Amino acid sequence: MVDNLNLEEKLKNCLKSHDASSCIPPVCYSNEEILEIEKDVLFKKQWICIGHISFLKKAGDYITKEILDTPVIIIRDKSKKIRVFANVCRHRSAKLLEGKGNTSGIICPFHSWSYNLEGRLKGAPNMDDAKSFKKDEILLKEFHSEVRLGLCFVHFENNLEKNLDEQIDNFENIHSKWPMETLVSTRERTFNVNCNWKAFLEVFNEYYHLPYVHPETIGDVYKLPNFPDTTNGAFTSQFGRTSGNGALLENEQQFALPDMPGLSSDVLNSVRYTWIFPNLTFAIGNDALWIYEVHPLNSDSCKVFQTTCFPESTVKLSSFEKLSKQYYHRMDAAIEEDIPALENQQAGLRNPYAEPGRFSPLLEANVVSFANWYSKKLIGSDSLSLSTNKNL
């Protein structure tokens, strides 16, 4: 049977050093009550990253997403500022936009209320007889948003516990050798996976599984990584050398595109894996950036947004369309191998006899850092008191 340690006591075992830390308790991957705590503590009460904004180039460019249970519009306004609005009309709550595109204004498809790119109501047909109706005072609900290195961050709470720079601290400095903010998104893909949201992010951030899950695709491309950088914010990052190009399969190395302009020699033939807590991770190499933004659907499944980016100079090459297909092939091949492993792991995490294991200090170092951050957040939250007295 499962031992009688309560959840908080188990989480404290994740707070130890990298060479002594335990894994996050399995119940945290399969319990809906804990997921609700995660949504409140990890997603709603701090800045979260919602992807690269390179596809929002011109005023009026927008994309819609559903983050947790909140449909949002991410849009570039006339001053070129990125804004994030709730995707809901202020009249009778119809959804305003779908998909992505460009618009000169936001028009509700239900009753044609119209808003400018700054979210202010500009038109409301047949409302002249409405007493005390003041069109100029009506605004779309806007969330706090900031952009760093081409990545958009949003905060859903009105009152900020920390500003973004306090939360991510030395993130920009650690990634300063790569021109992340000037890269161009060339493919976006969305898919669901039958595993807990944390498990998907974890597998992207550990080297341990590579020779066993990817023996003939990418397992031999990666050398042993360095120990993670010292990070002062809510993220972790690990740099490692590669035998060839980490963004290509072992047998397709001949299709490599040019290196990013201005890269120093000390980051060539390498990949940096970064996890911005809680839900976005990316890898950046010589020539490409690939991003995974992950949102929980329930405790057993998640929605994944995959984005691949290249330098604009690379995208303009006549050979880009042909050669980029090999990069997408590598991304898809690795995911297709990871998913069965993740679904198998999820089945094990639901086993009532599952217990927290131990980490490989170097090969799972980013995952250890997340487990430490995750445990601190949950232990320090008022919400956890709902679960701490239960034998989980």
C-alpha positions as CSV (number, residue, x, y, z in Angstrom):
1,M,0.0,0.0,0.0
2,V,0.9,3.7,-0.4
3,D,2.7,4.9,2.8
4,N,1.0,7.5,5.0
5,L,3.3,10.4,4.3
6,N,1.1,13.3,3.4
7,L,1.6,15.3,0.2
8,E,3.5,18.2,1.8
9,E,6.0,15.8,3.4
10,K,6.6,14.1,0.1
11,L,7.1,17.4,-1.7
12,K,9.8,18.4,0.9
13,N,11.9,15.5,-0.5
14,C,12.1,17.5,-3.8
15,L,13.7,20.4,-2.0
16,K,17.0,18.7,-1.5
17,S,20.2,19.2,-3.6
18,H,20.4,17.9,-7.2
19,D,22.2,14.7,-6.1
20,A,19.7,14.0,-3.2
21,S,16.3,15.2,-4.6
22,S,13.3,12.9,-5.1
23,C,10.9,13.1,-8.0
24,I,7.5,14.9,-7.7
25,P,5.0,12.5,-6.0
26,P,3.1,10.5,-8.6
27,V,-0.3,11.6,-7.3
28,C,0.5,15.1,-8.6
29,Y,0.3,13.7,-12.1
30,S,-3.1,12.1,-11.8
31,N,-5.2,13.9,-9.2
32,E,-7.8,16.5,-10.4
33,E,-7.8,18.3,-7.1
34,I,-4.1,18.9,-7.2
35,L,-4.4,20.1,-10.8
36,E,-6.9,22.8,-9.7
37,I,-4.3,23.9,-7.1
38,E,-1.7,24.0,-9.8
39,K,-3.9,26.2,-12.0
40,D,-4.4,28.6,-9.2
41,V,-0.9,28.7,-7.8
42,L,1.3,28.1,-10.8
43,F,-0.7,29.6,-13.7
44,K,-3.0,32.3,-12.5
45,K,-0.9,33.9,-9.8
46,Q,2.3,34.5,-11.7
47,W,3.6,35.4,-15.1
48,I,3.4,32.6,-17.7
49,C,4.9,32.5,-21.1
50,I,2.5,32.0,-24.0
51,G,4.9,31.7,-27.0
52,H,7.0,33.5,-29.5
53,I,5.4,36.6,-31.1
54,S,7.3,36.8,-34.4
55,F,4.2,36.0,-36.4
56,L,2.6,39.3,-35.0
57,K,4.6,41.6,-37.3
58,K,2.2,44.3,-38.3
59,A,-0.4,46.3,-36.5
60,G,-3.6,44.3,-36.4
61,D,-1.9,40.9,-36.5
62,Y,-3.5,38.6,-34.0
63,I,-3.7,35.0,-32.8
64,T,-6.3,33.4,-30.4
65,K,-5.6,30.8,-27.8
66,E,-7.3,29.1,-24.9
67,I,-5.1,29.3,-21.8
68,L,-6.5,27.0,-19.1
69,D,-10.2,27.9,-19.3
70,T,-9.7,31.4,-20.7
71,P,-9.9,32.2,-24.4
72,V,-7.6,35.2,-25.2
73,I,-6.6,37.4,-28.1
74,I,-2.9,38.2,-28.5
75,I,-2.7,41.2,-30.9
76,R,-0.3,44.0,-32.0
77,D,-1.8,47.4,-31.7
78,K,-1.2,50.5,-33.8
79,S,1.8,51.6,-31.7
80,K,3.2,48.0,-32.2
81,K,2.7,47.1,-28.6
82,I,1.6,43.5,-27.9
83,R,-1.7,43.3,-26.0
84,V,-3.5,40.3,-24.5
85,F,-7.3,40.6,-24.2
86,A,-10.0,38.2,-22.9
87,N,-11.7,36.9,-26.1
88,V,-15.2,38.0,-25.0
89,C,-17.4,40.8,-26.1
90,R,-18.5,43.4,-23.4
91,H,-22.1,43.2,-24.7
92,R,-23.4,39.7,-24.3
93,S,-20.2,37.7,-24.0
94,A,-19.8,36.3,-27.5
95,K,-16.4,35.2,-28.6
96,L,-14.8,37.9,-30.7
97,L,-12.1,36.3,-32.9
98,E,-11.1,32.8,-34.0
99,G,-7.7,31.5,-35.3
100,K,-5.2,34.0,-36.5
101,G,-5.0,36.8,-39.0
102,N,-4.9,40.6,-39.4
103,T,-7.7,43.1,-38.6
104,S,-8.1,46.8,-38.5
105,G,-10.4,46.4,-35.5
106,I,-12.2,43.8,-33.5
107,I,-15.8,43.3,-34.5
108,C,-18.2,41.0,-32.6
109,P,-19.9,38.6,-35.0
110,F,-23.1,38.6,-32.9
111,H,-24.3,42.2,-32.6
112,S,-21.4,44.1,-34.3
113,W,-20.0,45.9,-31.4
114,S,-16.6,47.0,-32.6
115,Y,-13.3,47.8,-30.7
116,N,-10.1,49.3,-31.8
117,L,-6.7,47.5,-31.5
118,E,-6.3,49.1,-28.0
119,G,-9.5,47.4,-26.8
120,R,-11.7,50.5,-26.6
121,L,-15.3,50.3,-27.8
122,K,-15.8,52.4,-30.9
123,G,-19.1,51.2,-32.2
124,A,-22.3,49.8,-30.7
125,P,-25.3,49.9,-33.1
126,N,-28.8,50.8,-31.7
127,M,-27.6,51.7,-28.2
128,D,-28.5,55.4,-28.2
129,D,-31.6,54.7,-26.1
130,A,-29.7,52.9,-23.4
131,K,-29.7,55.0,-20.2
132,S,-26.2,56.0,-18.9
133,F,-24.5,54.0,-21.6
134,K,-21.1,55.5,-22.1
135,K,-19.3,53.9,-25.0
136,D,-16.0,55.6,-24.3
137,E,-15.8,54.0,-20.9
138,I,-16.1,50.4,-22.2
139,L,-12.9,48.4,-22.7
140,L,-12.1,44.8,-23.4
141,K,-10.7,43.0,-20.4
142,E,-6.9,43.3,-20.8
143,F,-4.3,41.3,-19.0
144,H,-0.8,42.4,-18.0
145,S,1.6,41.4,-20.8
146,E,5.3,41.9,-21.5
147,V,7.7,40.7,-24.2
148,R,11.3,39.4,-23.5
149,L,13.6,38.0,-26.3
150,G,10.6,37.6,-28.6
151,L,8.6,35.6,-26.0
152,C,5.2,36.9,-24.7
153,F,4.4,36.7,-21.0
154,V,1.0,37.3,-19.5
155,H,-0.3,37.6,-15.9
156,F,-4.0,37.0,-15.2
157,E,-4.2,38.6,-11.8
158,N,-4.9,42.4,-11.4
159,N,-2.4,42.7,-8.5
160,L,1.1,41.5,-9.4
161,E,3.1,39.8,-6.7
162,K,6.3,40.4,-8.8
163,N,7.0,42.2,-12.0
164,L,8.3,40.1,-14.9
165,D,12.0,40.9,-14.5
166,E,11.8,39.9,-10.8
167,Q,10.3,36.6,-11.8
168,I,12.7,35.6,-14.6
169,D,15.7,37.7,-13.4
170,N,18.8,36.7,-15.4
171,F,16.9,34.9,-18.2
172,E,17.9,37.5,-20.9
173,N,21.6,37.4,-19.9
174,I,21.8,33.6,-20.1
175,H,20.3,33.7,-23.6
176,S,22.1,36.8,-24.9
177,K,24.3,34.9,-27.4
178,W,21.3,33.9,-29.5
179,P,19.2,36.4,-31.5
180,M,16.0,35.0,-30.2
181,E,13.9,38.2,-30.6
182,T,14.7,38.5,-34.3
183,L,13.9,34.9,-35.3
184,V,10.9,34.2,-37.5
185,S,8.2,31.5,-36.8
186,T,7.9,29.2,-39.8
187,R,5.6,26.5,-38.5
188,E,3.1,26.2,-35.7
189,R,1.5,22.9,-34.8
190,T,-1.0,22.0,-32.1
191,F,-1.7,18.6,-30.7
192,N,-3.0,16.8,-27.6
193,V,-1.1,14.2,-25.6
194,N,-2.6,11.7,-23.1
195,C,-0.2,12.6,-20.3
196,N,0.0,15.1,-17.5
197,W,1.3,18.5,-18.6
198,K,4.4,18.3,-16.3
199,A,5.4,15.0,-17.8
200,F,5.5,16.4,-21.3
201,L,7.7,19.3,-20.3
202,E,10.0,17.0,-18.2
203,V,10.7,14.6,-21.1
204,F,11.9,17.5,-23.3
205,N,14.3,18.6,-20.5
206,E,16.1,15.4,-19.7
207,Y,18.9,13.6,-21.5
208,Y,18.4,10.3,-19.6
209,H,15.9,8.8,-22.0
210,L,17.7,9.7,-25.3
211,P,19.5,6.4,-25.9
212,Y,16.5,4.3,-25.0
213,V,13.6,6.1,-26.6
214,H,15.5,7.7,-29.5
215,P,18.2,5.2,-30.3
216,E,18.1,5.6,-34.1
217,T,16.9,9.2,-34.4
218,I,18.6,11.7,-32.1
219,G,20.1,9.5,-29.3
220,D,23.7,9.8,-30.6
221,V,23.5,13.5,-31.6
222,Y,23.7,14.7,-28.0
223,K,26.9,14.5,-25.8
224,L,26.8,14.7,-22.0
225,P,25.5,18.2,-21.0
226,N,27.0,20.7,-18.7
227,F,25.5,21.2,-15.3
228,P,22.6,23.7,-15.4
229,D,23.5,27.4,-15.3
230,T,22.9,29.3,-12.1
231,T,19.5,30.9,-12.6
232,N,17.9,33.5,-10.2
233,G,14.4,33.4,-11.6
234,A,11.6,30.9,-12.3
235,F,13.4,29.0,-15.0
236,T,16.1,26.5,-15.6
237,S,18.6,26.2,-18.5
238,Q,21.1,23.5,-19.5
239,F,23.8,23.8,-22.2
240,G,25.2,20.8,-24.0
241,R,27.5,20.0,-26.9
242,T,26.3,18.0,-29.9
243,S,27.8,15.7,-32.4
244,G,26.5,17.6,-35.4
245,N,23.2,19.5,-35.5
246,G,20.7,18.9,-32.6
247,A,17.8,20.1,-34.7
248,L,18.3,17.3,-37.3
249,L,18.1,13.5,-37.2
250,E,21.3,11.5,-37.1
251,N,21.0,10.4,-40.7
252,E,19.9,13.8,-42.1
253,Q,22.8,16.0,-40.9
254,Q,23.7,16.9,-44.5
255,F,20.6,19.1,-44.7
256,A,21.8,21.7,-42.2
257,L,20.9,25.3,-42.8
258,P,23.4,28.2,-42.1
259,D,24.2,29.1,-38.5
260,M,22.4,32.1,-37.0
261,P,24.2,35.3,-37.8
262,G,26.6,36.6,-35.2
263,L,26.9,33.4,-33.1
264,S,30.2,33.1,-31.2
265,S,32.3,30.0,-31.7
266,D,31.7,28.8,-28.1
267,V,28.0,28.1,-28.8
268,L,28.5,26.3,-32.1
269,N,27.7,22.6,-32.2
270,S,25.5,22.8,-29.1
271,V,21.9,23.1,-27.9
272,R,20.6,25.1,-24.9
273,Y,17.5,23.6,-23.3
274,T,15.5,26.0,-21.2
275,W,12.3,25.6,-19.2
276,I,10.4,28.8,-18.2
277,F,8.2,27.7,-15.3
278,P,5.6,26.5,-15.4
279,N,4.6,25.7,-18.9
280,L,7.0,26.7,-21.7
281,T,10.2,25.1,-22.8
282,F,12.5,25.5,-25.8
283,A,15.7,24.4,-27.3
284,I,18.0,26.7,-29.3
285,G,20.9,25.5,-31.4
286,N,23.2,26.8,-34.2
287,D,20.4,27.5,-36.6
288,A,16.9,26.9,-35.2
289,L,14.7,27.5,-32.1
290,W,12.0,25.0,-31.3
291,I,9.4,25.8,-28.6
292,Y,6.8,23.8,-26.7
293,E,4.0,25.6,-24.8
294,V,2.0,23.2,-22.8
295,H,-1.4,23.7,-21.0
296,P,-3.3,21.1,-18.9
297,L,-6.6,19.8,-20.2
298,N,-7.1,17.5,-17.2
299,S,-4.7,15.6,-15.0
300,D,-4.2,12.9,-17.7
301,S,-3.9,15.0,-20.8
302,C,-2.5,18.3,-22.1
303,K,-2.5,20.6,-25.2
304,V,0.8,21.3,-26.8
305,F,1.7,24.3,-29.1
306,Q,4.9,23.6,-31.1
307,T,6.6,26.4,-32.8
308,T,9.8,26.3,-35.0
309,C,11.8,29.5,-35.7
310,F,14.7,30.4,-37.9
311,P,16.6,33.7,-38.7
312,E,14.9,35.8,-41.3
313,S,18.0,35.6,-43.5
314,T,17.7,31.8,-43.5
315,V,14.0,31.9,-44.4
316,K,14.8,34.0,-47.4
317,L,17.1,31.3,-48.9
318,S,15.9,29.6,-52.1
319,S,16.7,26.2,-50.4
320,F,14.8,27.0,-47.2
321,E,11.5,25.4,-48.1
322,K,13.1,22.1,-49.1
323,L,15.7,21.9,-46.2
324,S,13.3,23.1,-43.5
325,K,11.2,20.0,-44.0
326,Q,14.1,17.9,-42.5
327,Y,13.9,20.1,-39.4
328,Y,10.2,19.6,-39.1
329,H,10.7,15.8,-39.7
330,R,13.2,15.7,-36.8
331,M,10.7,17.6,-34.4
332,D,7.9,15.3,-35.4
333,A,9.9,12.1,-35.3
334,A,11.2,12.8,-31.7
335,I,7.6,13.6,-30.5
336,E,6.2,10.4,-32.1
337,E,8.8,8.4,-30.1
338,D,8.2,10.4,-26.9
339,I,4.4,10.1,-26.9
340,P,4.2,6.3,-26.4
341,A,6.7,6.6,-23.6
342,L,4.7,9.4,-22.0
343,E,1.4,7.5,-22.2
344,N,3.0,4.4,-20.7
345,Q,4.5,6.6,-17.9
346,Q,1.0,8.1,-17.3
347,A,-0.5,4.7,-16.8
348,G,2.2,4.0,-14.2
349,L,1.7,7.3,-12.5
350,R,-2.0,6.3,-11.9
351,N,-0.9,3.1,-10.1
352,P,-1.8,3.4,-6.4
353,Y,1.5,1.8,-5.5
354,A,3.6,4.3,-7.4
355,E,6.2,6.1,-5.3
356,P,8.6,9.0,-5.9
357,G,11.9,7.8,-7.4
358,R,15.3,9.5,-7.5
359,F,16.7,11.7,-10.2
360,S,19.9,11.4,-12.2
361,P,21.6,14.6,-11.0
362,L,23.1,15.5,-14.4
363,L,20.9,13.9,-17.0
364,E,17.7,15.1,-15.4
365,A,19.1,18.3,-13.9
366,N,16.5,20.7,-15.5
367,V,13.7,18.4,-14.2
368,V,15.2,18.5,-10.7
369,S,15.2,22.3,-10.8
370,F,11.5,22.3,-11.8
371,A,10.6,19.8,-9.0
372,N,12.3,22.1,-6.5
373,W,10.4,25.2,-7.8
374,Y,7.1,23.3,-8.0
375,S,7.4,22.0,-4.5
376,K,8.2,25.4,-3.0
377,K,5.2,26.9,-4.8
378,L,2.8,24.2,-3.6
379,I,4.1,24.0,0.0
380,G,3.9,27.8,0.3
381,S,0.3,28.0,-0.9
382,D,-2.8,28.2,1.1
383,S,-4.6,25.9,-1.4
384,L,-2.4,22.9,-0.4
385,S,-4.1,22.8,3.0
386,L,-7.0,21.1,1.2
387,S,-4.8,18.1,0.5
388,T,-2.1,17.9,3.1
389,N,-4.1,15.9,5.6
390,K,-5.0,13.2,3.1
391,N,-3.1,10.0,2.5
392,L,-2.4,10.5,-1.2
